[in-house]
Amino acid sequence: MNTTTRSAIVTGGGGGIGRIVSERLASVGYRVVIADASADSAEAVGASLPTPNGGHRVVTGDLTSPETNRAAVEAARELGTLSVLVNGVGISPKDEGRKRPFYDVSPDEWDLVMAVNVKAPLLLVQEAFRHMPTDGSASIVNILSIVSRLGTGGLPSDTFPPFLPSSIAYAASKGALQNVTASLSRELSSFHIRVNGVAPGFVQTQMTGGVPSAEAQQMIGQVPMARFAQPSEIADAIEFLISDNASYITGASLDVNGGMLTC
């Protein structure tokens, strides 16, 4: 293991937010492991990153399995001192971009969303924490959601606010991940590893690009800043939380939602 450089793992690193986060971490000196279920997406991100000596790595496979997470940790340790985890893996099933009502969420879909959005992040932390520095420099960031606290909205035909296209399964999974984040921040305090969350509102990604235009305008109409966030603005929040400027912040959820959900 090369201990003179720092490495990071980004799960969901082939996705819209994950790609930008991987680029940001590489730009500030981390050697990045891009972990994703899609080999094509992950390889494309890996090939696009600036390559320092030692480069970056791509690990693909089922992120709900210990084996894939173990492979990601091993790859990161080969690159340098494993200092950062960003759990960005997540799925949000919809019906052609529209919200799937609770009565259409199958047991299999519920289990899959919970496995990908909650189980996978926990498995990575379980595999990684023993290999992370205990000098206060290590940091874990879980990507949450505005629905972590707010829950989802009404049925697709309802007109009362909030209008949120996420299903009840997605909202429940992100609420669970926020709880996991709080619990891990306490359990990992003895190892001097900080654990925080970033909770985006609506972000301009391929996922939101699939939302029909009328629904997209309805979404934006709820946001005081009157626009979607850019993935780079989520990366800004993550970069802050892993930095020394956030050395006394743990167990927090940093909302990045344009004012849609206030104190």
Secondary structure, DSSP 8 states (H G I E B T S, - for coil): --TTSEEEEEETTTSHHHHHHHHHHHHTT-EEEEEES-HHHHHHHHHHS---TT--EEEES-TTSHHHHHHHHHHHHHHSEEEEEEE-------BTTB---GGG--HHHHHHHHIIIIIHHHHHHHHHGGGS-SSS--EEEEE--THHHH---S-TT--SS------HHHHHHHHHHHHHHHHHHHHTGGGT-EEEEEEE-SB-SHHHHTS-HHHHHHHHTT-TT-S-B-HHHHHHHHHHHHSGGGTT--S-EEEESTTSS--
